[in-house]
C-alpha cells in the first residue's frame, strides 16, 4: 500500500510551504529611528499581521499532520476489515435497489481515502446472483480520483487461498463518468467451475496502487 508514502509526501510539501513563509526573522527593533514614532508604530502594525500569519501557517501544518495520521489509521483499519472472510450480503434487485430489510451495513462503504471522491451507485446487482447470470458493478469516480481499478475476490469455500484478481482496468486515471463492470459469477470460483462458484464471496475494489476503495459480499446461487 502507498498510503503512508503519500501522506509523508503531503506533510513534506506542507512543511516546505510553511518554511517559505517563516524564513524571515522578526526584527529586534523597529526599522525606523525612535524619533519617528509615527512611522515606527505603522511598521509595528504591519508586522503584527505577518507574525499572526506565521503562527496560523504553523497551526495549519499541525492540523494537516494530525488529520493525515488519523486518516492513515482509518484507512488501515478499513483495509483489514476488507481482507476478511465474507459475512452476509446486502440484497439488491435487478436495478440495484436494496431489498428492504436485507442490508448489511458493512457492505459497499467507501474507504476513508476515497470518501467524497468515489461512489458505488447503484450497488452491485443482482445480489444474490444466479451462476448463469451477470453481476453488474458501477464505480463512479470524481474527475481523476482513481488510477485504475482492480477487483479481487475472497471465497468462503476457499478460505485458505489468497485473494484472486478477477478484473483489471489499467487505464490511469479512469475516464470521467461511471465505469460499469460486468462479471461472470463463474469467475469467483478458484477453478472456474459453476459448482465452486456457488456460495458467498467477498469482492474487494482497489486502485492501481493497491489502496482499497470499497468491498462487499455477493451470494452466487
Buried (B, 14 or more C-beta within 10 A) or exposed (E): BEBEEBBEEEBEEBEEEBEEEBEEEEEEEBEBEEEEEEEBEBBEEEBEEEEEEBEEBEEEBEEBBEEBEEBBEBBBEBBEEBBEEBEBBBBBEEEBEBEEEEBBEBBBBBBBBBEEBBBBEBBBBBBBBEBEBEBBBBBBBEEEBBBBBBBBBBBBBBEEEEBBEBBEBEEEBBEEEBBEBEBBBBBBBBEEEEEBBBBBBBBBBBBBBEBBBBBBBBBBE
